[in-house]
Amino acid sequence: MFEGFDRVVILDFGSQYTQLIARKTRELGVYSEIVPFFITPDEVRKKNPKGIILSGGPASVFATDAPLPEPAILTLGIPVFGICYGLQVITELLGGTVLPSHEREYGRAVLTVEGTGAIFSGFRKNGKTTVWMSHGDRVERLPEGFRAIAHTESSPYAAVSDKTGGIFGVQFHPEVHHTERGKTILQNFLRVVCGAGCNWNVGSFIERETAFIRETVKNKKAICAMSGGVDSSVVATLMGRAIGRDTKAVFINNGLLRKNEVEEVTKAFQNGFDFDFIYVDASTRFLKRLRGVRDPEKKRKTIGREFIRVFEEQAKTLGDIEYLAQGTLYPDVIESVSYCGPSATIKSHHNVGGLPQRMRLKLIEPLRELFKDEVRELGRLLNIPEGLIMRHPFPGPGLAIRVIDEVTKERLAILKEADAIAIEEIRNAGLYRDIWQAFAVLLPVRSVGVMGDERTYENVCVIRAVHSVDGMTADWFRIPAEVLDKISSRIIGEVKGINRVVYDISSKPPSTIEWE
């Protein structure tokens, strides 16, 4: 999709930080693409990258089923940078030795820069800097022609390079913010070693993407899956920019939306945009399909199939429509599609893994290679109102995956009220824009309580709020106790059916943001 930009490819060995590497390189102006570790040398060559980055990973290179790339990847004449497990891969493939470490090195370490390797351009020789380690194995012997260019107390080969200056490896993680000068190290690899031009930015592909959409759709019409969130708003605006009123932005009320969401979205998109806004009430049929469904994956796939049925029905009504445009993002793709290697499928996103294999409409996914923060930047460039751009992410399956266990009309009503109170108090406290995502979850658990002089046996409600940049990793948000107190008191006092409120303090990983 993104021709004309210098790029690097990142071979994924299953690290939780792989997506962070991709984001950091894009921030530095170089387009990055994550590919499976078993990509062939010919496939790499066709992508014409300026550099290759080998990610970290949880495996050991000397294990019998260790994920290893084809050795020829290292001899393409393209600069290579191995990070943590990636360094061990380089060592193993080129004849060095990797052994289990006597003690796992995890956390901050002091790095001493020994030499003048290009990735340390601007660093003082014998200077010290803090880096972040996370490994159990260590390089014991370097391949022939390699030398150490930095060390820590526990890792004599904390950074290495070959004699040609084309292959580098580090035992630490330069992509995490705990590594003091990690961004400089990545920048040195991209600019000094690879010679990459820093010509990537979100706005630079608007015209290219508009032309691509126009050329793809030609004289046909396209339906755009509209939810009212930033992703679908940006997609609809891009489609409208490309083909105008031939873009039919269809907003489906599936009965799983938040309180007052139908009215708010309809009001926001009725006027002022270069696409046709169409509202469809399909709430009854969605809830009927979900009757008796308890498994989270089955919920997602059921909802995904029903969405497609509604869109295909609308396409017949509107006539001459061949395409469905939707707001799939890069994290959706990464989390939904396993490379059959170390990266396991986390969950099927409704607009990726939740779609039926056979559908009459052809997909257009303009944002498929972008992270959420990039989409928000794009939305501003397209003059979408800030209130829409900064809305918290909302999952495609909606409240169905926040009503744990079976979804019923009654349980949805309880959750909608609780969720609305939580968001209202978060807004009142001025915290909404500081939080990446906040919401309520209704558990299939009842607890004993006392209201007035009566014993109650009602539902438990969970409040979840996280801080994140792109949704790939997240930390729980520290909502002040007085705000939590207001949320809890109001929900228990105003929402019939809930007598206990708890706060989720789990981070991602190991948890996910959503409960299902």
N, C-alpha and C positions, 0 to 999 in steps of 0.2 A: 504493500500500500504506500509506504513512505519512500518513494524513489527520490534520489537527488540529495539525500542526507548521508554524511559519513556515519557509519554505524559500527558497533561491536556486537558480537554474539556471546552470550553467557551460557556455558554448558551447565545444566542443572544436575547436581548430584544429591539433591534432596535437602539442602540446608534451609533452615527457617529464615535465613538472611538473603536468599537468592534474589527475592523481589526488591530488597533494599539496595542490592548492588545495581539493579536495573534503574531504580529511581535516582540513585546518586549519579550515575553516568548521564542520565538525561538532564539532571540539574546542571551538570557541567557542560551541557550543550551538545552531547553526542548521543544519537539515538541508539538504544539498546534493545536487543531481542533475546528472550530466554528460549533456549532450545534444549531438547533432551540430550543427555550425555552420550547416547549412542548414535547421534547424527553422523552421517558419513562425511569423509573429507571432501567428496565431490559436492555434497549439499552445502557444506560450509563455503567452498570456493564460489559457488553460484551466488551466494549472498554478498560476496565481495566485501567482507568486513575489513576495517582497518586494524582490528585486534580481536583476540579471543580471550575470554576470561573463564577460568575454571572455578566454579563455586565451591563452597565448603560442603560438608555432608556428614551424616552420622556413621557411615560405614568405616571399616578398616580395609586398606588397599590389599592386605595380604590374606583376607578372608576368601574362601572358595567362590563365593557369589558376589564378590566386590564389584560395584559398578565402575567400569573402566572404559574410556573412549578408545577408538582405534588409534594406535600409536602414530599413524601418519598425520593425525591432526596436528602434531607437534612439528612436523617437517614441511608444512605448506608455505613456509617463508612469511607467515603472518605472525606478528608479535603475540606472545602468550603470557598471561598473568594468572598464576595459580594462587588461590586463597585458601589457607588452612588445608582441608582435604585435597584441594586442587594442587597445592605444593607437593603433597604426598603422592598424588597421581603422577605428576611430572617425574618425581624421584623414582617411583616404581617402574614406569615405562622406559626410562632412560638408563636403567641399570644401577641405580643407587639402592640404599637399604632403608626401609621403614620398619621400626619395631615398636611394640607397646611401651609406653613411657612408664617409669617406675611410679610416678605420681601424675595424676591428671592436672593439667594446668588450666585453670578456669578463672576468669576475672582479669583485673588490671595487672599489667606487668610493665616494667621499665625496659624500654628498648634502647640499646646503644648502637648507633649507626657507625659501622666500621669503615666503609669505603665510599666511593663516589658513584654508586649505581644510579642510573638515570631516574629510577623511581624515587630517589632521595634528593633530587635536584633542589637546591635551596636549603638543604639540611647541613648543619655543621658537622664535620668529621669528628667522631667520638662524642657527638652530642647525644643527649638523652631525651626521650619522649615517651609518654604513656600510651600503651596499646591495649587492646582487649583480646585475651586469649580464650579459646574454648576447644581443647583437644585432649585426647587420651593417648594418641600415638605420636611418635616423633621421628624426624629424619635422623638416622644414625650415621649414614655415609652418603655423601653427595655423588651424583653421577659424574663421570669423567667430563672435564671441561667446565664444571660449575665451581663457584666460590661463594663463601659467605660474605654478605655485605651488611649484616646486622645480627645482633644476638640479644637474648635476655639471660637472666641468671639460670633459667631452666632449659632454655632452647639455644644451643650453639648455632643453629641454622635457622634463626627466626626470619631471615630474609636472605634470598640467594639470587644469583643470576648466572647465566652461561657466559662464555667468553665472547660470544658475538653481540651480547647485549640485546638479544631478541626474545629471550625467555626469562621471566622473573617469577619468583614465588615467595609468599610470605606465610608464616605460620599463624599470624594473628588476623583479625578482621578489620580492615581499613574502612569498611562500609558503615560500621556502627559508630554512634556519636561518642562512645566512650574512648575511642582511639583519637587522641588529641589532634593529630595532623593527618587523619585518614583521608580526608577529602583532597588534601594536597598530594598524597601518594597516588590516589586514583587519577587525579588531574595530570600528574607527571606521566603516568602510564599512557593516558589517552593522547596527550599533546606532545610530550617529549619523545616517548618511545614509538607510539603509533603514528604520530604526525596527523592526527585527526583534526579536521576543521570543526569548530564549535558552532555549527550552523543549524542545530536542532532547537526549535522552540515550538510551543503549542500553536501559536498563531500562524507559523510559517506554512502549515499544511491546509489551512482553511480553503484557499483557492484551489489547491490540488484536489482536496476531497470533494469540494463542490463540483468540480469538473468531472471527477470520477462518478459521482452519483448521476449527474446529467447524462453522461455517456452510457452508463449502465441501464438506467430506466428508459432513456430515449423518449418516445412519445407515449409511454404508458403512464399509469398512475401508481402510487404506492400508498399503502397503509402504514402509519407509524403507530407503534404501541405506546400510548400516552398514559403515564401514571401521575404526572404532576410533579415528579421529582426532577432534580437537576439533569440526570442522564437522559431521560426521555425528552425533556424540554430542549436540551441542546441538540439531540438528534432531529426532533421536529423542526427546529429553527434552521439547521443545516439543510434538511430536505426541502424546506420552504424556500431557502435561498437558491437551491439548485433547480427545483421544478415548480415552485410557486404553489398555486391552489390545486395542483395535481397531487399534492401531499394531503392525505386524509388522516389527520391525527385522531385516532379512535381511543376514547377514554372509557374503559369498561369498569362498571361498578360490579365487582365480584362478590359484594357483601362482606369482604374481608378488609375493608378500608377503615381508617381511624375515624373517630367521631367528627362530624361536620366536613369530612374531606371531600365528599362529592360536591358540596356547595362551594367550597373554597377553590377547588381546581377548576370547576366550571366557570366561576367568576373570573379567575385569572387568565383563562385562555379564550374567552369568547371573542375578544376583539384585540386588535393591535399586532397580530402575527400574520405572516405570509403563508399560512396553511389553513385548511378547513378543520375546525374542531367538531368532533362528532361524539355525542354521549350515548352509551348503551347500558341499560340496566339489565344485567344478567345475574343478579344476586341470588335469585331463587334456584337457578339451575346449578350454580357452583356449590351452594350449600347441600343440594340434593346429592351431587356427585361425591361430596366429602362425608356423607352419612356412613358411620361405622369405620371410617379410616383413622387409624391410630399411628401407624408407622410414619416417621417424618419424611423419608424418601418417597413413600407412596403418596403422601400429601403433595409434595412438590411436583411429582410427575402427573398426578391427577389434575392439578391446577394448570400446569403447563399445557397439557392436552386440551383442556377445556378452553383456555385462552385461544389456542390455534383454531379450534372449531368456530368460536365466535368471530375471529378475524376472517376466516374463510367465508363464513356466511355474509359478513359485511362486504367482503370483496365481490361476491356475487351481486349484491344489491347495488353497489356503487358502480360496477362495470369496468372492464378493461384494466383490472388491477392484477399485476403479476408479482409484486414485491411487498415484503413485510420488513419495515425498518424498526430496529429496536436498540435499546441502550446497553448492550453488553459491554462490560469493561474488562480490562486485562486481568484484574484479580478474580472476576467471575470465571474466566477461561482457565486460569491457573488452578483454582480450587476445584473446578468441576471435571477437569480432564487429567487423568493419570497418564504419565508417559510410560507406564508399565515398568518403571524402574523404581527408584527410592521415593519418588514423589507420589504419594497416595492421594486418591480422590477424597477430599474432605467432605463435600456434599454436592449434590446436583443443584446448581442454580437454575431457577425456573426458566431463564432465558438461554441456558446452555444445555445442561444435562436433562432438564425437564421437558424439552421439546420432543414431540414424536418424531420417529425416524422418517416417516413418509408424510410430507405435507405438500399441498398444492402451491403454496406461495414460496417464492425464493427469498432468502434472507439478505438483508443489507445491514451491516453492523459497523457504522462509521467510527465508533469509539472503542472498538475491540482491542486496540493496542494501547489504550490510554489508562492511566491511573486516575482516581477520583479527583485529586488535587489539580491534575492537568485538565480534567473536564470542567472544573469550576473556573479555571483561568480562561478556558475557551468560551464558557458561557458569558463571561464579562466582555470578551472581545466581540461577542455576537450581540451585546447590549441587552441581554436577558436581565430582568429585574433582580436586584440583589437578594430580595426576599425568597425568590425561587432558587437561586444559586446556593444559598446557605441552608436550605432545608436539610434536616438530618436524613441520612439514607433510610430508605424503607424497602424491605425485601419484596421481590415479585410475588411470592405467595401470601404476602400481607400478614394479617393477624392469625392466619391458620397455623403458622409455626411459632406463635406466641401463646396460643391456647394449646397447652401441652395435652396430649392424648386426643380424644375425639372432639371435633369442632361442632358445636351446636349453636343455635341462634341465641339461646339463653346465656351460654358462657361467653359468646362474643359480646353481648350487650354489657355484661359485667366488666370485661376487659376494656372495652371502649371507654367506659366511664373512668376506670382507674387510670388508664393511660392518659386521658385528657387532663385529669387532675395533676398527674406527675409533670407533664409538659408545661402546664399553666404555672405551677409553682417554680419550675426551673426558669421559665421566662421572667417571672416576677422577681426572681433573685438575680437577674442579669447574667445567668450562666449559660443560656442556650447556645451562644456562638462559641463558647469556650469548650463545649462538649461536642465530640464527633457524632455520637448517637446516644439517645436516651429513650427508654421505653419501659412499659410494664409487661410482665409475663404472668399468666394465670396457670398455676400448677394443679395437677389432678390429685391434690393432697388437701385434706381437711384437718383443721385443728380445733381444739376446744378453746372457747373463750367465754367471757362474761360481758354482757351488755345490759346495763341497768342492773336488775336483780335476776336476770335470766341467763341460763347456760346456753351458749351457742356452739354450733359445730359447722363451721363455714370454711370457705376457700382461703388458700394462702396466695398472696400476690408478691411477686419479686419485682424490685426496681433495678434496672440495669442502666448504667451510664459509663461510657468509655471515652478515652482520649486516643486519637489516632491521626495519621496523616493520609494513609491510603487504604486502610482497612485490612491490610495484610498482617499487621501486628497491632496490638492495642493494649492499653493499660486501663485499669478501672479508674474512674474519675472520682476525686475526693470531694463529693458534695458535702458542704458544711452540715454539721449535725442539726442546726436549727432549721435548715431547709428540709432535710429528711424528716424531721419531726413534723413539720407542716404537711408534707406529702402523706406521711403515715396517718396522721390524725384525720385529715380530710377524707382519705380513701376509706378508712374504717368507719368514719362517721357518716359519709354520704353514699357509699356504694353498698347496697344491700347484697349480701352474699360473700363478703370478705371480712374476716375478723383478725387477720394477721398480715403484716407487711415486713418483708426482709430485703436486705440490700446485697447485691451480688458484687463481691470484691475479687473476682477472677480475672486474670489477664489472658490475652491471646498471643502466642500459645501459653499454656497448654489448652485452654478453653477456646471456643469460638465466640464471636460476639453474640450471635443469636443462640437460643437454647436448642433449637431444632434445625 
